[in-house]
Amino acid sequence: MAPPNAQRAPDFSETKFAAVLQGLRSSMRADFQTAVEDIRKEVHDIGVRMGALEECTDKLCLANNKVVDKIHKMEVDHKRLVDKC
C-alpha cells in the first residue's frame, strides 16, 4: 500500500506520450536551429573582423618595409658622408 501523501504517477496513454515527445522534438529542433543561426552569424562576423585585421596587417607590413628601406638608405648615405670626411 502506498503512503497517504504519495503522488500518483500521471496516466499517459501512448497517444499522449507520442504527442509530448513530438512537442519536445519540435521545441528542440527550433532551439537547435536558433543556435545554428546564431553560430553562423558569429562565424560570419568573425570573418568580417578577420578581413579588416588582415588589411591592417598588410598596411602595417608595407609601412614597416618602407621604414626598413629608409633606414638602409640613411645608413648608406651616412657611410658615404663619413667616407668623404
PDB file of N, CA, C and O in Angstrom:
ATOM      1  N   MET A   1       0.837  -1.181   0.000  1.00  0.00           N
ATOM      2  CA  MET A   1       0.000   0.000   0.000  1.00  0.00           C
ATOM      3  C   MET A   1       0.885   1.249   0.000  1.00  0.00           C
ATOM      4  O   MET A   1       1.886   1.309   0.714  1.00  0.00           O
ATOM      5  N   ALA A   2       0.510   2.233  -0.801  1.00  0.00           N
ATOM      6  CA  ALA A   2       1.288   3.467  -0.930  1.00  0.00           C
ATOM      7  C   ALA A   2       1.039   4.366   0.269  1.00  0.00           C
ATOM      8  O   ALA A   2      -0.048   4.360   0.846  1.00  0.00           O
ATOM      9  N   PRO A   3       2.061   5.146   0.641  1.00  0.00           N
ATOM     10  CA  PRO A   3       1.865   6.094   1.742  1.00  0.00           C
ATOM     11  C   PRO A   3       0.757   7.089   1.396  1.00  0.00           C
ATOM     12  O   PRO A   3       0.513   7.337   0.215  1.00  0.00           O
ATOM     13  N   PRO A   4       0.087   7.661   2.384  1.00  0.00           N
ATOM     14  CA  PRO A   4      -1.052   8.547   2.108  1.00  0.00           C
ATOM     15  C   PRO A   4      -0.667   9.825   1.363  1.00  0.00           C
ATOM     16  O   PRO A   4      -1.494  10.371   0.632  1.00  0.00           O
ATOM     17  N   ASN A   5       0.556  10.316   1.526  1.00  0.00           N
ATOM     18  CA  ASN A   5       0.952  11.560   0.846  1.00  0.00           C
ATOM     19  C   ASN A   5       1.693  11.311  -0.467  1.00  0.00           C
ATOM     20  O   ASN A   5       2.195  12.257  -1.073  1.00  0.00           O
ATOM     21  N   ALA A   6       1.770  10.082  -0.908  1.00  0.00           N
ATOM     22  CA  ALA A   6       2.473   9.748  -2.158  1.00  0.00           C
ATOM     23  C   ALA A   6       1.690  10.282  -3.349  1.00  0.00           C
ATOM     24  O   ALA A   6       0.462  10.214  -3.389  1.00  0.00           O
ATOM     25  N   GLN A   7       2.426  10.815  -4.316  1.00  0.00           N
ATOM     26  CA  GLN A   7       1.770  11.322  -5.518  1.00  0.00           C
ATOM     27  C   GLN A   7       1.597  10.187  -6.504  1.00  0.00           C
ATOM     28  O   GLN A   7       2.457   9.317  -6.639  1.00  0.00           O
ATOM     29  N   ARG A   8       0.483  10.213  -7.179  1.00  0.00           N
ATOM     30  CA  ARG A   8       0.186   9.194  -8.167  1.00  0.00           C
ATOM     31  C   ARG A   8       0.796   9.614  -9.503  1.00  0.00           C
ATOM     32  O   ARG A   8       0.675  10.773  -9.900  1.00  0.00           O
ATOM     33  N   ALA A   9       1.434   8.704 -10.183  1.00  0.00           N
ATOM     34  CA  ALA A   9       2.023   8.996 -11.494  1.00  0.00           C
ATOM     35  C   ALA A   9       0.916   9.344 -12.474  1.00  0.00           C
ATOM     36  O   ALA A   9      -0.149   8.726 -12.453  1.00  0.00           O
ATOM     37  N   PRO A  10       1.157  10.335 -13.341  1.00  0.00           N
ATOM     38  CA  PRO A  10       0.126  10.691 -14.320  1.00  0.00           C
ATOM     39  C   PRO A  10      -0.146   9.518 -15.246  1.00  0.00           C
ATOM     40  O   PRO A  10       0.737   8.711 -15.538  1.00  0.00           O
ATOM     41  N   ASP A  11      -1.376   9.444 -15.694  1.00  0.00           N
ATOM     42  CA  ASP A  11      -1.786   8.355 -16.577  1.00  0.00           C
ATOM     43  C   ASP A  11      -1.560   8.792 -18.018  1.00  0.00           C
ATOM     44  O   ASP A  11      -2.349   9.560 -18.569  1.00  0.00           O
ATOM     45  N   PHE A  12      -0.481   8.303 -18.630  1.00  0.00           N
ATOM     46  CA  PHE A  12      -0.166   8.649 -20.012  1.00  0.00           C
ATOM     47  C   PHE A  12      -0.570   7.510 -20.924  1.00  0.00           C
ATOM     48  O   PHE A  12      -0.192   6.355 -20.727  1.00  0.00           O
ATOM     49  N   SER A  13      -1.335   7.865 -21.907  1.00  0.00           N
ATOM     50  CA  SER A  13      -1.616   6.877 -22.941  1.00  0.00           C
ATOM     51  C   SER A  13      -0.506   6.984 -23.978  1.00  0.00           C
ATOM     52  O   SER A  13       0.272   7.939 -23.977  1.00  0.00           O
ATOM     53  N   GLU A  14      -0.445   6.029 -24.832  1.00  0.00           N
ATOM     54  CA  GLU A  14       0.586   6.041 -25.881  1.00  0.00           C
ATOM     55  C   GLU A  14       0.431   7.274 -26.764  1.00  0.00           C
ATOM     56  O   GLU A  14       1.427   7.861 -27.186  1.00  0.00           O
ATOM     57  N   THR A  15      -0.797   7.667 -27.044  1.00  0.00           N
ATOM     58  CA  THR A  15      -1.056   8.837 -27.889  1.00  0.00           C
ATOM     59  C   THR A  15      -0.575  10.112 -27.206  1.00  0.00           C
ATOM     60  O   THR A  15       0.060  10.958 -27.836  1.00  0.00           O
ATOM     61  N   LYS A  16      -0.882  10.249 -25.907  1.00  0.00           N
ATOM     62  CA  LYS A  16      -0.434  11.433 -25.171  1.00  0.00           C
ATOM     63  C   LYS A  16       1.091  11.472 -25.097  1.00  0.00           C
ATOM     64  O   LYS A  16       1.705  12.527 -25.255  1.00  0.00           O
ATOM     65  N   PHE A  17       1.686  10.319 -24.857  1.00  0.00           N
ATOM     66  CA  PHE A  17       3.140  10.248 -24.760  1.00  0.00           C
ATOM     67  C   PHE A  17       3.780  10.628 -26.093  1.00  0.00           C
ATOM     68  O   PHE A  17       4.772  11.356 -26.123  1.00  0.00           O
ATOM     69  N   ALA A  18       3.210  10.133 -27.199  1.00  0.00           N
ATOM     70  CA  ALA A  18       3.728  10.470 -28.529  1.00  0.00           C
ATOM     71  C   ALA A  18       3.593  11.968 -28.784  1.00  0.00           C
ATOM     72  O   ALA A  18       4.480  12.580 -29.379  1.00  0.00           O
ATOM     73  N   ALA A  19       2.483  12.562 -28.336  1.00  0.00           N
ATOM     74  CA  ALA A  19       2.278  13.999 -28.530  1.00  0.00           C
ATOM     75  C   ALA A  19       3.302  14.800 -27.722  1.00  0.00           C
ATOM     76  O   ALA A  19       3.835  15.799 -28.206  1.00  0.00           O
ATOM     77  N   VAL A  20       3.574  14.359 -26.496  1.00  0.00           N
ATOM     78  CA  VAL A  20       4.573  15.039 -25.670  1.00  0.00           C
ATOM     79  C   VAL A  20       5.945  14.943 -26.322  1.00  0.00           C
ATOM     80  O   VAL A  20       6.679  15.930 -26.386  1.00  0.00           O
ATOM     81  N   LEU A  21       6.288  13.759 -26.803  1.00  0.00           N
ATOM     82  CA  LEU A  21       7.581  13.584 -27.474  1.00  0.00           C
ATOM     83  C   LEU A  21       7.673  14.432 -28.738  1.00  0.00           C
ATOM     84  O   LEU A  21       8.722  15.008 -29.026  1.00  0.00           O
ATOM     85  N   GLN A  22       6.574  14.508 -29.492  1.00  0.00           N
ATOM     86  CA  GLN A  22       6.571  15.325 -30.711  1.00  0.00           C
ATOM     87  C   GLN A  22       6.754  16.797 -30.359  1.00  0.00           C
ATOM     88  O   GLN A  22       7.488  17.512 -31.041  1.00  0.00           O
ATOM     89  N   GLY A  23       6.094  17.250 -29.303  1.00  0.00           N
ATOM     90  CA  GLY A  23       6.256  18.635 -28.861  1.00  0.00           C
ATOM     91  C   GLY A  23       7.686  18.913 -28.430  1.00  0.00           C
ATOM     92  O   GLY A  23       8.251  19.958 -28.752  1.00  0.00           O
ATOM     93  N   LEU A  24       8.267  17.967 -27.699  1.00  0.00           N
ATOM     94  CA  LEU A  24       9.659  18.108 -27.263  1.00  0.00           C
ATOM     95  C   LEU A  24      10.593  18.148 -28.465  1.00  0.00           C
ATOM     96  O   LEU A  24      11.530  18.944 -28.517  1.00  0.00           O
ATOM     97  N   ARG A  25      10.321  17.280 -29.422  1.00  0.00           N
ATOM     98  CA  ARG A  25      11.146  17.235 -30.640  1.00  0.00           C
ATOM     99  C   ARG A  25      11.076  18.562 -31.390  1.00  0.00           C
ATOM    100  O   ARG A  25      12.098  19.094 -31.825  1.00  0.00           O
ATOM    101  N   SER A  26       9.861  19.092 -31.538  1.00  0.00           N
ATOM    102  CA  SER A  26       9.688  20.372 -32.239  1.00  0.00           C
ATOM    103  C   SER A  26      10.400  21.500 -31.503  1.00  0.00           C
ATOM    104  O   SER A  26      11.051  22.344 -32.120  1.00  0.00           O
ATOM    105  N   SER A  27      10.272  21.505 -30.186  1.00  0.00           N
ATOM    106  CA  SER A  27      10.921  22.537 -29.382  1.00  0.00           C
ATOM    107  C   SER A  27      12.439  22.442 -29.496  1.00  0.00           C
ATOM    108  O   SER A  27      13.120  23.455 -29.656  1.00  0.00           O
ATOM    109  N   MET A  28      12.963  21.228 -29.415  1.00  0.00           N
ATOM    110  CA  MET A  28      14.415  21.038 -29.517  1.00  0.00           C
ATOM    111  C   MET A  28      14.912  21.422 -30.903  1.00  0.00           C
ATOM    112  O   MET A  28      15.981  22.018 -31.039  1.00  0.00           O
ATOM    113  N   ARG A  29      14.141  21.082 -31.933  1.00  0.00           N
ATOM    114  CA  ARG A  29      14.535  21.427 -33.299  1.00  0.00           C
ATOM    115  C   ARG A  29      14.598  22.946 -33.462  1.00  0.00           C
ATOM    116  O   ARG A  29      15.546  23.472 -34.047  1.00  0.00           O
ATOM    117  N   ALA A  30      13.592  23.647 -32.947  1.00  0.00           N
ATOM    118  CA  ALA A  30      13.584  25.111 -33.047  1.00  0.00           C
ATOM    119  C   ALA A  30      14.765  25.708 -32.281  1.00  0.00           C
ATOM    120  O   ALA A  30      15.425  26.626 -32.769  1.00  0.00           O
ATOM    121  N   ASP A  31      15.028  25.189 -31.083  1.00  0.00           N
ATOM    122  CA  ASP A  31      16.165  25.682 -30.300  1.00  0.00           C
ATOM    123  C   ASP A  31      17.478  25.429 -31.033  1.00  0.00           C
ATOM    124  O   ASP A  31      18.358  26.289 -31.060  1.00  0.00           O
ATOM    125  N   PHE A  32      17.604  24.242 -31.629  1.00  0.00           N
ATOM    126  CA  PHE A  32      18.821  23.891 -32.360  1.00  0.00           C
ATOM    127  C   PHE A  32      18.999  24.806 -33.569  1.00  0.00           C
ATOM    128  O   PHE A  32      20.101  25.289 -33.828  1.00  0.00           O
ATOM    129  N   GLN A  33      17.912  25.046 -34.312  1.00  0.00           N
ATOM    130  CA  GLN A  33      18.008  25.916 -35.485  1.00  0.00           C
ATOM    131  C   GLN A  33      18.390  27.337 -35.090  1.00  0.00           C
ATOM    132  O   GLN A  33      19.176  27.986 -35.781  1.00  0.00           O
ATOM    133  N   THR A  34      17.839  27.818 -33.986  1.00  0.00           N
ATOM    134  CA  THR A  34      18.197  29.150 -33.500  1.00  0.00           C
ATOM    135  C   THR A  34      19.677  29.205 -33.134  1.00  0.00           C
ATOM    136  O   THR A  34      20.370  30.166 -33.466  1.00  0.00           O
ATOM    137  N   ALA A  35      20.156  28.169 -32.448  1.00  0.00           N
ATOM    138  CA  ALA A  35      21.571  28.128 -32.056  1.00  0.00           C
ATOM    139  C   ALA A  35      22.472  28.092 -33.289  1.00  0.00           C
ATOM    140  O   ALA A  35      23.496  28.774 -33.330  1.00  0.00           O
ATOM    141  N   VAL A  36      22.096  27.302 -34.288  1.00  0.00           N
ATOM    142  CA  VAL A  36      22.895  27.204 -35.517  1.00  0.00           C
ATOM    143  C   VAL A  36      22.927  28.551 -36.237  1.00  0.00           C
ATOM    144  O   VAL A  36      23.977  28.969 -36.723  1.00  0.00           O
ATOM    145  N   GLU A  37      21.783  29.230 -36.307  1.00  0.00           N
ATOM    146  CA  GLU A  37      21.745  30.546 -36.954  1.00  0.00           C
ATOM    147  C   GLU A  37      22.630  31.541 -36.210  1.00  0.00           C
ATOM    148  O   GLU A  37      23.346  32.328 -36.830  1.00  0.00           O
ATOM    149  N   ASP A  38      22.580  31.505 -34.884  1.00  0.00           N
ATOM    150  CA  ASP A  38      23.432  32.399 -34.087  1.00  0.00           C
ATOM    151  C   ASP A  38      24.908  32.115 -34.337  1.00  0.00           C
ATOM    152  O   ASP A  38      25.706  33.042 -34.477  1.00  0.00           O
ATOM    153  N   ILE A  39      25.268  30.840 -34.395  1.00  0.00           N
ATOM    154  CA  ILE A  39      26.666  30.462 -34.633  1.00  0.00           C
ATOM    155  C   ILE A  39      27.103  30.902 -36.029  1.00  0.00           C
ATOM    156  O   ILE A  39      28.208  31.413 -36.206  1.00  0.00           O
ATOM    157  N   ARG A  40      26.234  30.702 -37.018  1.00  0.00           N
ATOM    158  CA  ARG A  40      26.572  31.134 -38.386  1.00  0.00           C
ATOM    159  C   ARG A  40      26.829  32.638 -38.433  1.00  0.00           C
ATOM    160  O   ARG A  40      27.781  33.088 -39.071  1.00  0.00           O
ATOM    161  N   LYS A  41      25.979  33.415 -37.756  1.00  0.00           N
ATOM    162  CA  LYS A  41      26.160  34.867 -37.738  1.00  0.00           C
ATOM    163  C   LYS A  41      27.475  35.228 -37.055  1.00  0.00           C
ATOM    164  O   LYS A  41      28.206  36.095 -37.533  1.00  0.00           O
ATOM    165  N   GLU A  42      27.775  34.572 -35.946  1.00  0.00           N
ATOM    166  CA  GLU A  42      29.022  34.862 -35.238  1.00  0.00           C
ATOM    167  C   GLU A  42      30.235  34.514 -36.089  1.00  0.00           C
ATOM    168  O   GLU A  42      31.211  35.265 -36.112  1.00  0.00           O
ATOM    169  N   VAL A  43      30.186  33.381 -36.789  1.00  0.00           N
ATOM    170  CA  VAL A  43      31.299  32.988 -37.661  1.00  0.00           C
ATOM    171  C   VAL A  43      31.457  34.013 -38.788  1.00  0.00           C
ATOM    172  O   VAL A  43      32.576  34.388 -39.137  1.00  0.00           O
ATOM    173  N   HIS A  44      30.339  34.461 -39.350  1.00  0.00           N
ATOM    174  CA  HIS A  44      30.398  35.480 -40.405  1.00  0.00           C
ATOM    175  C   HIS A  44      31.028  36.760 -39.868  1.00  0.00           C
ATOM    176  O   HIS A  44      31.902  37.347 -40.506  1.00  0.00           O
ATOM    177  N   ASP A  45      30.577  37.190 -38.690  1.00  0.00           N
ATOM    178  CA  ASP A  45      31.120  38.413 -38.089  1.00  0.00           C
ATOM    179  C   ASP A  45      32.619  38.281 -37.813  1.00  0.00           C
ATOM    180  O   ASP A  45      33.373  39.235 -38.005  1.00  0.00           O
ATOM    181  N   ILE A  46      33.044  37.115 -37.369  1.00  0.00           N
ATOM    182  CA  ILE A  46      34.479  36.876 -37.140  1.00  0.00           C
ATOM    183  C   ILE A  46      35.238  36.991 -38.460  1.00  0.00           C
ATOM    184  O   ILE A  46      36.323  37.568 -38.510  1.00  0.00           O
ATOM    185  N   GLY A  47      34.662  36.438 -39.525  1.00  0.00           N
ATOM    186  CA  GLY A  47      35.288  36.540 -40.842  1.00  0.00           C
ATOM    187  C   GLY A  47      35.446  37.981 -41.291  1.00  0.00           C
ATOM    188  O   GLY A  47      36.478  38.360 -41.845  1.00  0.00           O
ATOM    189  N   VAL A  48      34.415  38.785 -41.048  1.00  0.00           N
ATOM    190  CA  VAL A  48      34.485  40.209 -41.417  1.00  0.00           C
ATOM    191  C   VAL A  48      35.588  40.900 -40.624  1.00  0.00           C
ATOM    192  O   VAL A  48      36.378  41.662 -41.180  1.00  0.00           O
ATOM    193  N   ARG A  49      35.638  40.628 -39.316  1.00  0.00           N
ATOM    194  CA  ARG A  49      36.677  41.256 -38.487  1.00  0.00           C
ATOM    195  C   ARG A  49      38.064  40.774 -38.900  1.00  0.00           C
ATOM    196  O   ARG A  49      39.015  41.556 -38.903  1.00  0.00           O
ATOM    197  N   MET A  50      38.187  39.498 -39.248  1.00  0.00           N
ATOM    198  CA  MET A  50      39.491  38.974 -39.690  1.00  0.00           C
ATOM    199  C   MET A  50      39.932  39.658 -40.974  1.00  0.00           C
ATOM    200  O   MET A  50      41.114  39.953 -41.148  1.00  0.00           O
ATOM    201  N   GLY A  51      38.989  39.912 -41.874  1.00  0.00           N
ATOM    202  CA  GLY A  51      39.325  40.614 -43.108  1.00  0.00           C
ATOM    203  C   GLY A  51      39.886  41.997 -42.823  1.00  0.00           C
ATOM    204  O   GLY A  51      40.869  42.420 -43.431  1.00  0.00           O
ATOM    205  N   ALA A  52      39.248  42.698 -41.889  1.00  0.00           N
ATOM    206  CA  ALA A  52      39.733  44.033 -41.520  1.00  0.00           C
ATOM    207  C   ALA A  52      41.112  43.946 -40.871  1.00  0.00           C
ATOM    208  O   ALA A  52      41.978  44.778 -41.143  1.00  0.00           O
ATOM    209  N   LEU A  53      41.320  42.947 -40.019  1.00  0.00           N
ATOM    210  CA  LEU A  53      42.631  42.774 -39.382  1.00  0.00           C
ATOM    211  C   LEU A  53      43.711  42.451 -40.412  1.00  0.00           C
ATOM    212  O   LEU A  53      44.828  42.960 -40.322  1.00  0.00           O
ATOM    213  N   GLU A  54      43.380  41.611 -41.385  1.00  0.00           N
ATOM    214  CA  GLU A  54      44.355  41.276 -42.424  1.00  0.00           C
ATOM    215  C   GLU A  54      44.726  42.518 -43.229  1.00  0.00           C
ATOM    216  O   GLU A  54      45.888  42.715 -43.583  1.00  0.00           O
ATOM    217  N   GLU A  55      43.727  43.352 -43.515  1.00  0.00           N
ATOM    218  CA  GLU A  55      44.005  44.577 -44.266  1.00  0.00           C
ATOM    219  C   GLU A  55      44.926  45.499 -43.467  1.00  0.00           C
ATOM    220  O   GLU A  55      45.872  46.064 -44.015  1.00  0.00           O
ATOM    221  N   CYS A  56      44.650  45.647 -42.182  1.00  0.00           N
ATOM    222  CA  CYS A  56      45.505  46.484 -41.326  1.00  0.00           C
ATOM    223  C   CYS A  56      46.911  45.897 -41.219  1.00  0.00           C
ATOM    224  O   CYS A  56      47.896  46.635 -41.224  1.00  0.00           O
ATOM    225  N   THR A  57      47.004  44.585 -41.122  1.00  0.00           N
ATOM    226  CA  THR A  57      48.309  43.931 -41.038  1.00  0.00           C
ATOM    227  C   THR A  57      49.103  44.165 -42.318  1.00  0.00           C
ATOM    228  O   THR A  57      50.306  44.419 -42.269  1.00  0.00           O
ATOM    229  N   ASP A  58      48.428  44.079 -43.464  1.00  0.00           N
ATOM    230  CA  ASP A  58      49.106  44.356 -44.734  1.00  0.00           C
ATOM    231  C   ASP A  58      49.660  45.778 -44.760  1.00  0.00           C
ATOM    232  O   ASP A  58      50.799  46.005 -45.166  1.00  0.00           O
ATOM    233  N   LYS A  59      48.836  46.734 -44.320  1.00  0.00           N
ATOM    234  CA  LYS A  59      49.290  48.134 -44.296  1.00  0.00           C
ATOM    235  C   LYS A  59      50.473  48.303 -43.350  1.00  0.00           C
ATOM    236  O   LYS A  59      51.428  49.014 -43.662  1.00  0.00           O
ATOM    237  N   LEU A  60      50.409  47.652 -42.201  1.00  0.00           N
ATOM    238  CA  LEU A  60      51.499  47.736 -41.232  1.00  0.00           C
ATOM    239  C   LEU A  60      52.784  47.142 -41.803  1.00  0.00           C
ATOM    240  O   LEU A  60      53.862  47.708 -41.620  1.00  0.00           O
ATOM    241  N   CYS A  61      52.679  46.010 -42.490  1.00  0.00           N
ATOM    242  CA  CYS A  61      53.866  45.380 -43.099  1.00  0.00           C
ATOM    243  C   CYS A  61      54.468  46.280 -44.173  1.00  0.00           C
ATOM    244  O   CYS A  61      55.687  46.431 -44.249  1.00  0.00           O
ATOM    245  N   LEU A  62      53.617  46.873 -44.997  1.00  0.00           N
ATOM    246  CA  LEU A  62      54.124  47.779 -46.033  1.00  0.00           C
ATOM    247  C   LEU A  62      54.817  48.983 -45.411  1.00  0.00           C
ATOM    248  O   LEU A  62      55.879  49.402 -45.873  1.00  0.00           O
ATOM    249  N   ALA A  63      54.215  49.538 -44.363  1.00  0.00           N
ATOM    250  CA  ALA A  63      54.838  50.679 -43.683  1.00  0.00           C
ATOM    251  C   ALA A  63      56.167  50.268 -43.062  1.00  0.00           C
ATOM    252  O   ALA A  63      57.140  51.019 -43.129  1.00  0.00           O
ATOM    253  N   ASN A  64      56.216  49.095 -42.465  1.00  0.00           N
ATOM    254  CA  ASN A  64      57.457  48.592 -41.869  1.00  0.00           C
ATOM    255  C   ASN A  64      58.532  48.426 -42.938  1.00  0.00           C
ATOM    256  O   ASN A  64      59.687  48.789 -42.716  1.00  0.00           O
ATOM    257  N   ASN A  65      58.164  47.882 -44.090  1.00  0.00           N
ATOM    258  CA  ASN A  65      59.132  47.712 -45.176  1.00  0.00           C
ATOM    259  C   ASN A  65      59.676  49.062 -45.645  1.00  0.00           C
ATOM    260  O   ASN A  65      60.861  49.183 -45.957  1.00  0.00           O
ATOM    261  N   LYS A  66      58.805  50.076 -45.695  1.00  0.00           N
ATOM    262  CA  LYS A  66      59.263  51.414 -46.091  1.00  0.00           C
ATOM    263  C   LYS A  66      60.256  51.966 -45.071  1.00  0.00           C
ATOM    264  O   LYS A  66      61.263  52.571 -45.439  1.00  0.00           O
ATOM    265  N   VAL A  67      59.965  51.752 -43.790  1.00  0.00           N
ATOM    266  CA  VAL A  67      60.877  52.220 -42.737  1.00  0.00           C
ATOM    267  C   VAL A  67      62.226  51.522 -42.863  1.00  0.00           C
ATOM    268  O   VAL A  67      63.269  52.168 -42.762  1.00  0.00           O
ATOM    269  N   VAL A  68      62.217  50.218 -43.082  1.00  0.00           N
ATOM    270  CA  VAL A  68      63.464  49.461 -43.228  1.00  0.00           C
ATOM    271  C   VAL A  68      64.248  49.973 -44.434  1.00  0.00           C
ATOM    272  O   VAL A  68      65.463  50.150 -44.357  1.00  0.00           O
ATOM    273  N   ASP A  69      63.556  50.210 -45.542  1.00  0.00           N
ATOM    274  CA  ASP A  69      64.235  50.738 -46.733  1.00  0.00           C
ATOM    275  C   ASP A  69      64.848  52.115 -46.461  1.00  0.00           C
ATOM    276  O   ASP A  69      65.974  52.389 -46.874  1.00  0.00           O
ATOM    277  N   LYS A  70      64.105  52.976 -45.766  1.00  0.00           N
ATOM    278  CA  LYS A  70      64.620  54.317 -45.439  1.00  0.00           C
ATOM    279  C   LYS A  70      65.840  54.217 -44.528  1.00  0.00           C
ATOM    280  O   LYS A  70      66.824  54.931 -44.724  1.00  0.00           O
ATOM    281  N   ILE A  71      65.779  53.335 -43.535  1.00  0.00           N
ATOM    282  CA  ILE A  71      66.921  53.166 -42.624  1.00  0.00           C
ATOM    283  C   ILE A  71      68.140  52.684 -43.396  1.00  0.00           C
ATOM    284  O   ILE A  71      69.248  53.177 -43.186  1.00  0.00           O
ATOM    285  N   HIS A  72      67.939  51.724 -44.287  1.00  0.00           N
ATOM    286  CA  HIS A  72      69.056  51.220 -45.094  1.00  0.00           C
ATOM    287  C   HIS A  72      69.645  52.353 -45.941  1.00  0.00           C
ATOM    288  O   HIS A  72      70.865  52.504 -46.016  1.00  0.00           O
ATOM    289  N   LYS A  73      68.781  53.145 -46.575  1.00  0.00           N
ATOM    290  CA  LYS A  73      69.263  54.262 -47.394  1.00  0.00           C
ATOM    291  C   LYS A  73      70.022  55.273 -46.532  1.00  0.00           C
ATOM    292  O   LYS A  73      71.058  55.789 -46.949  1.00  0.00           O
ATOM    293  N   MET A  74      69.507  55.556 -45.332  1.00  0.00           N
ATOM    294  CA  MET A  74      70.186  56.501 -44.438  1.00  0.00           C
ATOM    295  C   MET A  74      71.547  55.958 -44.013  1.00  0.00           C
ATOM    296  O   MET A  74      72.508  56.720 -43.909  1.00  0.00           O
ATOM    297  N   GLU A  75      71.639  54.659 -43.767  1.00  0.00           N
ATOM    298  CA  GLU A  75      72.929  54.061 -43.395  1.00  0.00           C
ATOM    299  C   GLU A  75      73.928  54.183 -44.535  1.00  0.00           C
ATOM    300  O   GLU A  75      75.097  54.501 -44.314  1.00  0.00           O
ATOM    301  N   VAL A  76      73.466  53.928 -45.759  1.00  0.00           N
ATOM    302  CA  VAL A  76      74.342  54.043 -46.929  1.00  0.00           C
ATOM    303  C   VAL A  76      74.789  55.491 -47.101  1.00  0.00           C
ATOM    304  O   VAL A  76      75.969  55.761 -47.329  1.00  0.00           O
ATOM    305  N   ASP A  77      73.834  56.427 -46.990  1.00  0.00           N
ATOM    306  CA  ASP A  77      74.173  57.852 -47.119  1.00  0.00           C
ATOM    307  C   ASP A  77      75.140  58.282 -46.019  1.00  0.00           C
ATOM    308  O   ASP A  77      76.083  59.031 -46.277  1.00  0.00           O
ATOM    309  N   HIS A  78      74.912  57.816 -44.812  1.00  0.00           N
ATOM    310  CA  HIS A  78      75.784  58.167 -43.687  1.00  0.00           C
ATOM    311  C   HIS A  78      77.197  57.643 -43.930  1.00  0.00           C
ATOM    312  O   HIS A  78      78.176  58.356 -43.711  1.00  0.00           O
ATOM    313  N   LYS A  79      77.297  56.405 -44.377  1.00  0.00           N
ATOM    314  CA  LYS A  79      78.622  55.821 -44.654  1.00  0.00           C
ATOM    315  C   LYS A  79      79.333  56.620 -45.744  1.00  0.00           C
ATOM    316  O   LYS A  79      80.534  56.876 -45.653  1.00  0.00           O
ATOM    317  N   ARG A  80      78.588  57.007 -46.765  1.00  0.00           N
ATOM    318  CA  ARG A  80      79.180  57.782 -47.855  1.00  0.00           C
ATOM    319  C   ARG A  80      79.689  59.130 -47.343  1.00  0.00           C
ATOM    320  O   ARG A  80      80.773  59.572 -47.723  1.00  0.00           O
ATOM    321  N   LEU A  81      78.910  59.780 -46.483  1.00  0.00           N
ATOM    322  CA  LEU A  81      79.345  61.066 -45.917  1.00  0.00           C
ATOM    323  C   LEU A  81      80.564  60.903 -45.019  1.00  0.00           C
ATOM    324  O   LEU A  81      81.474  61.732 -45.047  1.00  0.00           O
ATOM    325  N   VAL A  82      80.584  59.838 -44.223  1.00  0.00           N
ATOM    326  CA  VAL A  82      81.731  59.591 -43.338  1.00  0.00           C
ATOM    327  C   VAL A  82      82.975  59.329 -44.174  1.00  0.00           C
ATOM    328  O   VAL A  82      84.060  59.801 -43.834  1.00  0.00           O
ATOM    329  N   ASP A  83      82.832  58.586 -45.259  1.00  0.00           N
ATOM    330  CA  ASP A  83      83.981  58.273 -46.117  1.00  0.00           C
ATOM    331  C   ASP A  83      84.531  59.531 -46.799  1.00  0.00           C
ATOM    332  O   ASP A  83      85.726  59.594 -47.088  1.00  0.00           O
ATOM    333  N   LYS A  84      83.687  60.527 -47.060  1.00  0.00           N
ATOM    334  CA  LYS A  84      84.131  61.769 -47.695  1.00  0.00           C
ATOM    335  C   LYS A  84      84.975  62.606 -46.739  1.00  0.00           C
ATOM    336  O   LYS A  84      85.882  63.321 -47.165  1.00  0.00           O
ATOM    337  N   CYS A  85      84.675  62.515 -45.459  1.00  0.00           N
ATOM    338  CA  CYS A  85      85.375  63.363 -44.478  1.00  0.00           C
ATOM    339  C   CYS A  85      86.729  62.865 -44.150  1.00  0.00           C
ATOM    340  O   CYS A  85      87.432  63.474 -43.343  1.00  0.00           O
TER     341      CYS A  85
END
